[in-house]
């Protein structure tokens, strides 16, 4: 009820060895695990009497409430740049997400996704693969237009896009965030 049917479920397999070690899960096989989890979530979201039997997840005779407002479930977006992540997006997801990508990186990944779309079956119920990117570097209307020409459906903007990446975990002054929101509203959205 919180998102009123606007939820987009985003998933990434992960890559930080220490995070996997902290929860006692092997890094190897994370892609297979993620595939299994996505299938299990879709069963929970869409079935009146959810049942799923996979390699990592198995359940039956349960009830999962509340169910998503979107039917059969929210769109699934897979993040990642590895070939396996791109294949997963094409064959299992409604969308793909690339983080901190400039235009040349975005072009390479869009081209790879298109090629994989020719090589791997995409279920009809997934529809067209939506592409989302958090752009790297300065952003202006012309740059936004170039992302659109590449086929990007959605840009996710950071509150301080030109910040030094080494300072990623420091607090951002509210006035800087507000200035960036105003700039985006005036120079990019309103155009």
C-alpha positions in Angstrom: 0.0 0.0 0.0 2.9 2.3 0.5 3.9 2.7 -3.1 0.3 2.3 -4.5 1.5 0.0 -7.2 4.6 1.9 -8.2 7.2 -0.5 -6.6 10.1 -1.6 -8.8 12.0 -4.5 -7.2 15.8 -4.2 -7.9 18.3 -7.0 -7.3 22.0 -7.4 -7.8 24.0 -10.6 -7.1 26.7 -8.8 -5.1 30.4 -9.0 -5.4 32.0 -8.0 -2.1 33.6 -11.1 -0.6 33.5 -9.8 3.0 29.7 -9.2 2.8 29.1 -12.8 1.8 31.5 -14.1 4.5 29.7 -12.0 7.1 26.5 -13.9 6.5 28.1 -17.3 5.9 27.1 -17.6 2.2 29.7 -18.6 -0.4 30.4 -16.0 -3.1 30.6 -18.8 -5.7 27.2 -19.7 -7.0 25.7 -16.3 -6.2 24.2 -16.0 -9.7 22.3 -19.4 -9.4 21.2 -18.3 -6.0 19.9 -15.0 -7.3 18.0 -16.7 -10.2 16.4 -19.1 -7.6 15.4 -16.2 -5.3 13.8 -14.2 -8.2 11.7 -17.3 -9.2 10.7 -17.8 -5.5 9.7 -14.2 -5.1 7.6 -14.3 -8.2 5.8 -17.4 -6.9 5.1 -15.6 -3.6 3.8 -12.5 -5.4 1.7 -14.3 -8.0 0.3 -17.5 -6.7 -2.9 -17.9 -4.6 -1.2 -20.8 -2.8 2.5 -20.1 -3.2 4.7 -23.1 -3.9 8.2 -23.2 -5.2 10.9 -25.9 -5.2 14.3 -24.7 -6.3 17.9 -25.5 -5.4 18.3 -22.8 -2.7 14.6 -22.1 -1.9 11.7 -24.5 -1.4 8.3 -23.9 0.1 4.7 -25.0 -0.1 1.6 -24.7 2.1 2.3 -21.1 3.1 0.5 -17.8 2.7 2.4 -14.6 1.9 0.6 -11.4 2.8 0.3 -8.6 1.8 0.7 -9.3 -1.9 2.0 -6.6 -4.2 -0.7 -4.4 -5.8 0.9 -5.0 -9.2 -0.2 -8.2 -10.8 1.4 -10.7 -11.2 4.0 -8.7 -9.2 6.2 -5.7 -9.3 8.7 -5.3 -12.2 12.0 -6.9 -11.5 15.2 -4.9 -12.4 18.6 -6.6 -12.3 21.7 -4.6 -11.8 25.2 -5.4 -12.8 27.7 -5.2 -15.6 29.1 -8.8 -15.7 28.0 -10.9 -18.6 25.9 -13.1 -16.2 24.1 -10.1 -14.9 23.3 -8.9 -18.4 22.1 -12.4 -19.4 19.9 -12.5 -16.3 18.4 -9.1 -17.2 17.5 -10.3 -20.7 16.1 -13.7 -19.7 14.5 -13.1 -16.3 13.9 -9.4 -15.6 11.7 -6.6 -16.7 14.7 -4.2 -16.7 18.4 -3.6 -16.3 20.2 -1.1 -14.1 23.7 0.3 -14.6 25.3 2.4 -11.8 27.6 5.3 -12.4 28.0 4.9 -16.2 29.2 7.5 -18.6 27.9 7.5 -22.2 30.6 5.2 -23.7 30.1 2.6 -20.9 26.3 2.9 -21.3 26.6 2.3 -25.1 28.8 -0.8 -24.6 26.3 -2.3 -22.1 23.3 -1.4 -24.3 24.9 -3.1 -27.3 25.8 -6.2 -25.2 22.2 -6.4 -23.9 20.9 -6.1 -27.5 23.2 -8.9 -28.6 22.2 -11.1 -25.7 18.6 -10.5 -26.6 19.3 -12.1 -29.9 21.1 -15.1 -28.3 18.8 -15.8 -25.3 15.1 -16.4 -25.2 13.1 -13.6 -23.5 9.8 -14.6 -22.1 6.9 -12.6 -23.7 5.4 -11.8 -20.3 8.5 -9.7 -19.4 7.8 -7.2 -22.2 10.5 -4.9 -23.5 13.6 -4.7 -21.4 13.6 -1.3 -19.7 17.0 0.3 -19.2 17.9 2.5 -16.2 21.3 4.2 -15.5 22.8 6.4 -12.9 24.9 8.7 -15.1 28.5 9.4 -14.3 29.9 12.9 -14.7 28.3 16.2 -15.3 24.7 16.2 -16.5 22.9 18.7 -18.8 20.0 18.5 -21.2 22.2 17.5 -24.1 23.7 14.6 -22.1 20.2 13.4 -21.1 19.2 13.4 -24.7 22.3 11.3 -25.6 21.2 8.7 -22.9 17.8 8.7 -24.4 19.2 8.1 -27.9 21.0 5.1 -26.5 17.6 3.7 -25.4 17.8 4.5 -21.7 14.3 4.8 -20.3 15.1 6.2 -16.8 18.0 8.1 -15.2 18.5 7.8 -11.5 20.3 10.9 -10.3 22.5 11.2 -7.3 22.1 14.1 -4.9 25.6 15.3 -5.5 26.7 13.9 -8.9 30.0 15.8 -9.1 31.2 14.7 -5.7 34.6 13.2 -5.1 34.0 9.4 -5.2 36.4 9.0 -2.2 34.0 11.0 -0.1 31.0 8.8 -1.0 30.1 8.0 2.7 30.3 11.4 4.1 27.3 13.6 4.8 26.1 15.9 2.0 25.1 19.4 2.9 21.4 19.8 2.5 21.8 23.0 0.6 24.0 21.2 -2.0 21.3 18.5 -2.5 18.6 21.2 -2.9 20.7 23.1 -5.4 21.1 20.0 -7.5 17.4 19.2 -7.3 16.6 22.8 -8.5 19.2 22.6 -11.3 17.7 19.3 -12.5 14.2 20.7 -12.3 15.1 23.9 -14.2 17.6 22.8 -16.7 16.8 19.2 -17.5 13.1 18.3 -16.6 11.5 21.7 -17.5 13.1 21.9 -20.9 
